[in-house]
Amino acid sequence: MDAVMLAASVEMRPGGLVLDAGCGPGGIFLCVLARVPGARAVAVERDPALAAMARENAALNGWSERVEVVEADIADPTLPTRLPRCDAAVSNPPYWPGGSVPPAALRAGATHAGGIGLGSWASLLGASLARGGRSTMILPAGRLEDGIAALRGAGLGGVEILPLWPRAGRAAGRVLLRARRAPRAPGTLLPGLVLHEGAGWTREAEAILRGGELTWAGGSPG
């Protein structure tokens, strides 16, 4: 769900270029390419096995020519100089700095930072943006403050916060944070999205999961 929600938050012209930082097997950039005509992706992944899987998944969808997977560590200070400027930059970063590690090593790498903080992820997203571009992260609501601080520390501002509530009346479990190159611009708390009602998804969540739609504050993103 996180990958689909993050991909659906991307507003990009047809043929635009998106950066997927920490792409794993490619779920996020594949969703972006499916919903934005002619979109292209540059994806960064440090695990060779996951990078190979991302390339394979792109090929299986017939998008090899539209995807470049770069094997690199996002904390490498030279990485931004090796990447093109992008119209959008997204990441579902490892979000917990500590705590109990999941038993599967692959899952642990996806959720636990391992010494690389949110600031490094935000810095890469910000450094990769072309003029007018926006960066988006999805995080647990418990890391909202850290996420905002990381984006502002990367020279980004105008942070838009979109809460994702599991059910009406419940606290948000996830938040989407979108920012741009405007460090002094104030942030905005948006109405958010309720995901579940009864035994299934809400109509709004279903439209995103099945159709890739997502609106910010009742209108199209931007």
C-alpha positions in Angstrom: 0.0 0.0 0.0 2.8 2.4 0.9 4.3 2.1 -2.6 1.0 2.7 -4.4 0.1 5.7 -2.2 3.6 7.2 -2.7 3.5 6.7 -6.5 0.0 8.1 -6.8 1.2 11.3 -5.1 3.6 12.1 -8.0 2.4 14.9 -10.2 4.5 14.9 -13.4 4.0 15.8 -17.0 3.9 13.0 -19.6 7.5 11.9 -20.4 8.8 13.3 -17.1 11.6 11.8 -15.0 11.2 10.5 -11.5 13.8 9.5 -9.0 13.0 6.5 -6.8 15.5 6.5 -3.9 15.9 3.0 -2.3 13.8 1.4 -4.9 13.9 -2.2 -3.7 12.3 -4.4 -6.3 10.8 -1.4 -8.1 7.2 -1.2 -6.9 7.1 2.6 -6.6 8.6 3.5 -9.9 6.6 0.8 -11.7 3.4 2.3 -10.4 4.5 5.8 -11.5 5.3 4.5 -15.0 1.9 2.8 -15.2 0.0 6.0 -14.4 2.1 8.7 -16.1 2.2 8.3 -19.9 5.8 8.0 -21.2 7.3 8.6 -17.8 10.9 7.6 -17.2 12.6 6.5 -13.9 16.1 6.5 -12.4 16.2 4.3 -9.4 18.8 3.9 -6.7 19.3 0.7 -4.8 22.4 -0.5 -2.8 21.5 -4.2 -2.6 22.7 -5.9 -5.9 20.0 -8.6 -5.6 17.2 -6.0 -5.3 18.7 -3.9 -8.0 18.7 -6.9 -10.3 15.1 -7.6 -9.4 14.1 -4.1 -10.1 15.7 -4.3 -13.6 13.9 -7.6 -14.2 10.5 -6.2 -13.2 11.0 -3.3 -15.5 11.8 -5.7 -18.3 8.8 -7.9 -17.6 6.6 -4.8 -18.0 8.3 -3.8 -21.2 9.9 -0.7 -19.7 13.6 -1.5 -19.7 14.4 1.5 -22.0 12.5 3.8 -19.6 14.3 2.7 -16.4 17.8 3.1 -15.2 18.7 1.3 -11.9 21.8 2.7 -10.2 23.6 0.5 -7.6 24.7 2.9 -5.0 24.4 3.9 -1.4 22.2 7.0 -0.9 24.7 8.3 1.7 27.4 8.5 -0.9 28.1 12.3 -1.2 29.1 12.0 -4.8 25.8 10.3 -5.8 23.8 13.5 -6.7 26.5 14.4 -9.2 26.0 11.1 -11.0 22.2 11.5 -11.3 20.1 13.6 -13.7 17.8 16.3 -12.4 14.3 14.9 -12.0 10.8 16.3 -12.2 9.8 14.4 -9.1 11.8 12.5 -6.4 10.2 9.9 -4.1 11.3 7.5 -1.3 9.9 5.0 1.1 13.0 5.1 3.3 13.9 2.8 6.2 12.2 4.8 8.9 13.1 3.3 12.3 16.5 4.2 13.8 16.4 1.4 16.3 14.1 -1.0 18.1 13.3 -4.7 17.4 14.6 -5.8 14.0 12.2 -8.0 11.9 13.4 -11.6 11.6 13.9 -11.4 7.8 17.1 -9.6 6.9 15.5 -8.2 3.7 12.6 -6.7 5.7 15.0 -5.3 8.3 16.8 -3.4 5.5 13.6 -2.0 4.3 12.4 -0.7 7.7 15.5 0.0 9.8 17.9 2.8 9.0 21.1 1.0 9.9 23.0 4.2 10.6 21.6 6.2 7.6 19.2 8.9 8.9 16.2 10.5 7.2 18.4 13.6 6.5 20.5 11.6 4.0 17.4 10.5 2.2 15.9 14.0 2.1 19.2 15.5 0.9 19.4 13.1 -2.1 15.7 13.9 -3.0 16.3 17.6 -2.7 19.6 17.5 -4.7 18.0 15.6 -7.5 15.1 18.0 -8.2 14.9 20.1 -11.3 13.4 23.5 -11.2 9.7 23.2 -10.1 10.1 19.6 -9.0 8.8 18.2 -5.7 10.0 15.4 -3.4 7.7 13.1 -1.5 8.4 10.6 1.3 6.0 8.3 3.1 6.6 7.7 6.8 5.0 6.3 9.9 3.1 9.1 11.6 5.4 8.7 14.6 8.2 10.1 12.5 6.4 13.2 11.2 8.5 15.7 13.1 11.7 14.0 12.0 10.6 13.9 8.4 9.7 17.6 8.3 13.1 18.4 9.9 14.9 16.3 7.4 13.2 18.0 4.4 13.9 21.4 5.8 17.5 20.5 6.6 17.8 19.6 2.9 16.8 23.1 1.8 13.2 22.1 1.1 10.0 23.8 2.4 6.4 24.3 1.7 5.9 20.9 3.3 2.5 19.4 2.5 1.3 16.8 5.1 -1.3 14.3 4.0 -2.3 12.0 6.8 -3.5 8.4 6.0 -6.0 7.2 8.6 -6.7 3.5 8.9 -10.3 4.2 9.8 -12.4 7.2 10.6 -11.7 8.5 14.1 -8.4 6.7 14.4 -5.0 8.3 14.6 -3.0 8.4 11.3 -0.7 5.4 10.8 1.2 6.9 7.8 1.8 10.4 6.4 2.8 11.6 3.0 5.2 14.5 3.1 5.8 16.5 -0.1 8.1 19.5 -0.4 9.8 21.8 -2.9 12.7 24.1 -3.2 11.2 26.9 -1.1 12.9 26.6 2.3 11.0 29.5 3.9 7.6 28.6 2.6 5.1 27.5 5.4 3.8 24.0 5.6 0.3 22.9 5.0 -1.8 20.2 6.8 -4.1 18.6 4.3 -7.5 16.9 4.9 -6.0 13.4 4.5 -7.5 10.1 3.5 -9.4 7.4 5.4 -8.3 4.0 4.1 -10.9 1.5 5.5 -14.5 1.2 6.2 -16.4 -1.9 7.2 -14.6 -5.0 5.9 -12.9 -3.2 2.9 -11.4 -0.1 1.5 -13.1 3.3 1.3 -14.2 4.4 -2.2 -11.4 7.0 -2.2 -8.7 4.5 -1.2 -10.0 2.0 -3.8 -9.7 4.7 -6.5 -6.0 5.1 -5.6 -5.1 1.5 -5.2 -6.9 0.4 -8.4 -6.7 3.6 -10.5 -3.7 5.5 -9.2 -5.7 8.6 -8.3 -4.7 10.9 -5.5 -5.8 14.4 -4.8 -4.2 16.9 -2.4 -6.6 19.1 -0.4 -9.6 18.2 -2.6 -7.9 19.0 -5.9 -5.1 17.8 -8.2 -1.6 17.8 -6.7 0.2 21.1 -7.1 
